[in-house]
Amino acid sequence: MNATASKKRELSERGKKPSSYRRIVTANVNGKSSVQSDESMPAYEFSTVPGYQHTLIWVNPTTPDLRKQQRFDSYPDSVVPGPGGTSLHFVTFPPGSVFVDPSFDGEAAREEALVRLRGLADHFEREDPGMHKTNTVDYSVVYDGEIWMELDDGETLHLKRGDVVVQNGTRHAWRNKGAKPVTMLFFLNGAREKQ
C-alpha cells in the first residue's frame, strides 16, 4: 500500500466514533516497567437512552499507593472518586431529541443510571434532569462533536471538539442541542467537600 492510501485509511479510521477504547496498563516487574494488561474496553450502551454510552476506563477511589500494584478488577461502588482519587470516563451523549421523544421513559433511564453510574447518578437532580454537582475537579474534553454546558441561572457555553472545561465542583449539566452524538472524555479528581 502506498503512503497516500495508508494516510487516507488512517484518517478515515480516526474519523469514526469508537464503540470501544483500548486500555493499556503498565506495571513494575522486578524494577522494570512492563505491560500489565492490554485490552479493549467496550462502551456500555444504555438500553433506556438510545445512543447514550459510557466507558469507565480506570478508577482510583483514593490516593494511589505506587508501592502496590494498581488494579481495576471489578466495577466500583462509585464512579466518582473520593479525596485524592481519580476516574477516567468516555461518554457519548445522544442528541437532546432522544429525551423529548414520546417513547422516552425518564424513570427507567434514571434507574439504569443509578446502577451504571453509581455515586454519580444519585447527584442528578429530579427537577432539572442532568443537572448535578460532585466533590470533584473535572477535566472535561470535547473529544468529538459539539455540546452545550449549562450552569446556574441557565447560563450556557457552546463547546466544540478540542475544547476543555475545568469544572471546580460546581453545579452543571451537559446538553446536546445538536443533531449528532457527542463524545467527551472526563477525568475526575476527588476533592474535599466544600464547607
Backbone hydrogen bonds in HBPLUS format (Angstrom, degrees):
<---DONOR---> <-ACCEPTOR-->    atom                        ^
c    i                          cat <-CA-CA->   ^        H-A-AA   ^      H-
h    n   atom  resd res      DA  || num        DHA   H-A  angle D-A-AA Bond
n    s   type  num  typ     dist DA aas  dist angle  dist       angle   num
A0006-SER N   A0002-ASN O   3.03 MM   4  6.24 160.2  2.07 153.8 160.2     1
A0007-LYS N   A0003-ALA O   2.95 MM   4  6.08 156.1  2.01 144.2 150.3     2
A0008-LYS N   A0004-THR O   2.99 MM   4  6.24 158.3  2.03 149.8 155.5     3
A0009-ARG N   A0005-ALA O   2.98 MM   4  6.19 161.3  2.02 150.0 154.7     4
A0010-GLU N   A0006-SER O   2.95 MM   4  6.17 159.1  1.99 147.9 154.0     5
A0011-LEU N   A0007-LYS O   2.94 MM   4  6.15 158.5  1.98 150.0 155.3     6
A0012-SER N   A0008-LYS O   2.92 MM   4  6.15 158.4  1.97 150.0 156.0     7
A0013-GLU N   A0009-ARG O   2.90 MM   4  6.07 157.2  1.95 150.1 156.4     8
A0014-ARG N   A0010-GLU O   2.95 MM   4  6.07 152.0  2.03 143.0 151.1     9
A0015-GLY N   A0011-LEU O   3.06 MM   4  6.21 136.9  2.26 138.5 149.1    10
A0016-LYS N   A0013-GLU O   3.27 MM   3  5.48 153.3  2.34 103.4 110.9    11
A0043-ALA N   A0019-SER O   2.83 MM  24  5.53 164.8  1.85 153.3 148.7    12
A0021-TYR N   A0041-MET O   2.96 MM  20  5.03 157.2  2.02 125.3 129.9    13
A0041-MET N   A0021-TYR O   2.58 MM  20  5.03 156.1  1.63 153.6 162.6    14
A0023-ARG N   A0039-GLU O   2.77 MM  16  5.47 170.5  1.78 171.2 172.0    15
A0039-GLU N   A0023-ARG O   2.98 MM  16  5.47 165.9  2.00 151.4 153.6    16
A0025-VAL N   A0037-SER O   2.90 MM  12  5.19 163.0  1.93 144.7 149.4    17
A0036-GLN N   A0025-VAL O   2.66 MM  11  5.38 149.7  1.75 144.0 153.5    18
A0037-SER N   A0025-VAL O   3.20 MM  12  5.19 156.0  2.26 136.1 138.2    19
A0027-ALA N   A0034-SER O   2.85 MM   7  5.42 149.3  1.94 149.2 154.5    20
A0034-SER N   A0027-ALA O   2.82 MM   7  5.42 143.7  1.95 156.5 162.6    21
A0029-VAL N   A0032-LYS O   2.78 MM   3  5.30 166.3  1.79 157.4 155.9    22
A0032-LYS N   A0029-VAL O   3.04 MM   3  5.30 161.7  2.07 111.7 117.6    23
A0044-TYR N   A0054-HIS O   2.84 MM  10  5.14 165.7  1.86 140.2 142.0    24
A0054-HIS N   A0044-TYR O   2.93 MM  10  5.14 150.3  2.02 138.7 148.4    25
A0046-PHE N   A0052-TYR O   2.99 MM   6  5.66 166.9  2.00 166.4 170.4    26
A0052-TYR N   A0049-VAL O   3.06 MM   3  5.61 164.7  2.09 143.3 143.2    27
A0053-GLN N   A0092-THR O   3.03 MM  39  4.94 158.7  2.08 135.9 142.4    28
A0092-THR N   A0053-GLN O   2.92 MM  39  4.94 161.4  1.95 133.6 139.3    29
A0055-THR N   A0090-PHE O   2.85 MM  35  5.13 154.1  1.92 159.2 161.2    30
A0090-PHE N   A0055-THR O   2.95 MM  35  5.13 157.8  2.00 145.2 152.4    31
A0057-ILE N   A0088-LEU O   2.85 MM  31  5.45 148.9  1.94 151.3 159.9    32
A0088-LEU N   A0058-TRP O   2.96 MM  30  5.39 157.2  2.02 151.8 153.2    33
A0060-ASN N   A0086-THR O   2.75 MM  26  5.15 168.7  1.76 157.2 158.7    34
A0086-THR N   A0060-ASN O   2.85 MM  26  5.15 136.1  2.05 133.5 147.4    35
A0082-GLY N   A0061-PRO O   2.77 MM  21  5.54 149.5  1.86 144.5 152.1    36
A0068-LYS N   A0065-ASP O   2.98 MM   3  5.82 166.4  2.00 124.1 128.6    37
A0079-VAL N   A0118-ARG O   2.76 MM  39  5.93 161.2  1.80 166.0 159.5    38
A0085-GLY N   A0082-GLY O   2.85 MM   3  5.33 161.2  1.88 140.9 145.0    39
A0084-GLY N   A0190-GLY O   3.16 MM 106  5.23 160.5  2.20 120.7 115.1    40
A0190-GLY N   A0085-GLY O   2.78 MM 105  5.01 170.1  1.79 142.5 145.8    41
A0087-SER N   A0188-LEU O   2.96 MM 101  5.15 138.3  2.13 137.8 145.6    42
A0188-LEU N   A0087-SER O   2.80 MM 101  5.15 157.0  1.85 154.0 159.6    43
A0089-HIS N   A0186-PHE O   2.82 MM  97  5.05 160.2  1.86 150.6 156.9    44
A0186-PHE N   A0089-HIS O   2.77 MM  97  5.05 165.0  1.79 150.2 155.5    45
A0091-VAL N   A0184-MET O   2.88 MM  93  5.30 160.6  1.92 152.4 158.1    46
A0184-MET N   A0091-VAL O   2.74 MM  93  5.30 160.3  1.78 154.2 160.4    47
A0093-PHE N   A0182-VAL O   2.77 MM  89  5.35 156.8  1.83 162.6 162.0    48
A0182-VAL N   A0093-PHE O   3.02 MM  89  5.35 153.9  2.09 145.4 153.7    49
A0098-VAL N   A0095-PRO O   3.12 MM   3  6.08 166.4  2.14 128.4 130.6    50
A0096-GLY N   A0176-ASN O   2.76 MM  80  5.31 142.9  1.90 161.7 160.5    51
A0099-PHE N   A0096-GLY O   2.98 MM   3  5.59 138.4  2.16 115.9 125.2    52
A0100-VAL N   A0097-SER O   3.28 MM   3  5.32 145.1  2.41  99.0 108.6    53
A0104-PHE N   A0101-ASP O   2.95 MM   3  5.49 164.1  1.98 122.1 127.4    54
A0109-ALA N   A0105-ASP O   3.05 MM   4  6.32 156.8  2.10 153.1 160.2    55
A0110-ARG N   A0106-GLY O   2.95 MM   4  6.15 152.1  2.03 143.9 151.5    56
A0111-GLU N   A0107-GLU O   2.99 MM   4  6.25 159.7  2.03 148.5 153.4    57
A0112-GLU N   A0108-ALA O   3.01 MM   4  6.26 158.2  2.06 148.4 153.9    58
A0113-ALA N   A0109-ALA O   2.94 MM   4  6.12 158.0  1.99 147.3 153.8    59
A0114-LEU N   A0110-ARG O   2.94 MM   4  6.18 150.5  2.03 149.3 157.1    60
A0115-VAL N   A0112-GLU O   3.15 MM   3  5.29 135.5  2.36  98.8 110.7    61
A0116-ARG N   A0112-GLU O   2.95 MM   4  6.23 171.7  1.96 159.0 160.7    62
A0117-LEU N   A0113-ALA O   2.69 MM   4  5.21 155.9  1.74 141.7 150.3    63
A0120-LEU N   A0117-LEU O   2.92 MM   3  5.46 158.0  1.96 136.4 141.3    64
A0121-ALA N   A0117-LEU O   2.86 MM   4  5.42 169.5  1.87 154.8 158.3    65
A0123-HIS N   A0120-LEU O   2.85 MM   3  5.51 161.9  1.89 121.4 127.4    66
A0124-PHE N   A0121-ALA O   3.00 MM   3  5.23 157.9  2.05 107.5 114.7    67
A0125-GLU N   A0131-MET O   2.93 MM   6  5.62 156.8  1.98 159.4 166.0    68
A0131-MET N   A0128-ASP O   3.00 MM   3  5.78 160.5  2.04 146.8 153.2    69
A0132-HIS N   A0172-HIS O   2.87 MM  40  5.63 149.8  1.96 148.8 156.6    70
A0172-HIS N   A0132-HIS O   2.94 MM  40  5.63 156.0  1.99 151.4 157.2    71
A0191-ALA N   A0135-ASN O   2.97 MM  56  5.47 161.2  2.00 146.9 140.7    72
A0169-GLY N   A0136-THR O   3.01 MM  33  5.25 119.1  2.39 160.7 165.1    73
A0137-VAL N   A0189-ASN O   2.88 MM  52  5.07 152.8  1.95 142.2 150.2    74
A0189-ASN N   A0137-VAL O   2.90 MM  52  5.07 148.2  2.00 134.4 144.8    75
A0138-ASP N   A0167-GLN O   2.86 MM  29  4.88 157.5  1.91 139.3 143.8    76
A0167-GLN N   A0138-ASP O   2.80 MM  29  4.88 160.3  1.83 146.0 151.3    77
A0139-TYR N   A0187-PHE O   2.89 MM  48  5.09 161.8  1.92 143.0 148.8    78
A0187-PHE N   A0139-TYR O   2.95 MM  48  5.09 158.3  1.99 142.8 149.9    79
A0140-SER N   A0165-VAL O   2.83 MM  25  5.02 173.5  1.84 157.0 159.3    80
A0165-VAL N   A0140-SER O   2.79 MM  25  5.02 158.4  1.84 144.8 152.3    81
A0141-VAL N   A0185-LEU O   2.84 MM  44  5.09 171.4  1.85 156.1 159.0    82
A0185-LEU N   A0141-VAL O   2.91 MM  44  5.09 159.4  1.96 147.2 154.1    83
A0142-VAL N   A0163-ASP O   2.96 MM  21  5.53 167.9  1.98 163.9 167.8    84
A0162-GLY N   A0142-VAL O   2.79 MM  20  5.37 176.3  1.79 153.2 152.1    85
A0143-TYR N   A0183-THR O   2.90 MM  40  5.46 134.8  2.11 136.9 149.1    86
A0144-ASP N   A0183-THR O   3.04 MM  39  5.07 150.9  2.12 146.1 142.6    87
A0183-THR N   A0144-ASP O   2.85 MM  39  5.07 154.2  1.91 145.0 153.4    88
A0147-ILE N   A0159-LEU O   2.93 MM  12  5.30 150.4  2.02 140.0 149.7    89
A0159-LEU N   A0147-ILE O   2.73 MM  12  5.30 170.1  1.74 176.2 178.7    90
A0148-TRP N   A0175-ARG O   2.83 MM  27  5.04 158.2  1.88 148.8 155.4    91
A0175-ARG N   A0148-TRP O   2.73 MM  27  5.04 173.5  1.74 163.2 164.5    92
A0149-MET N   A0157-LEU O   2.91 MM   8  5.22 156.4  1.96 150.1 153.8    93
A0157-LEU N   A0149-MET O   2.89 MM   8  5.22 146.2  2.01 140.3 151.4    94
A0150-GLU N   A0173-ALA O   2.83 MM  23  5.14 169.0  1.84 152.3 156.0    95
A0173-ALA N   A0150-GLU O   2.99 MM  23  5.14 137.5  2.17 140.7 147.7    96
A0151-LEU N   A0155-GLU O   2.68 MM   4  5.15 164.5  1.70 161.3 166.3    97
A0155-GLU N   A0152-ASP O   3.29 MM   3  6.11 173.0  2.29 125.4 126.0    98
A0163-ASP N   A0160-LYS O   2.89 MM   3  5.68 161.6  1.92 151.7 155.0    99
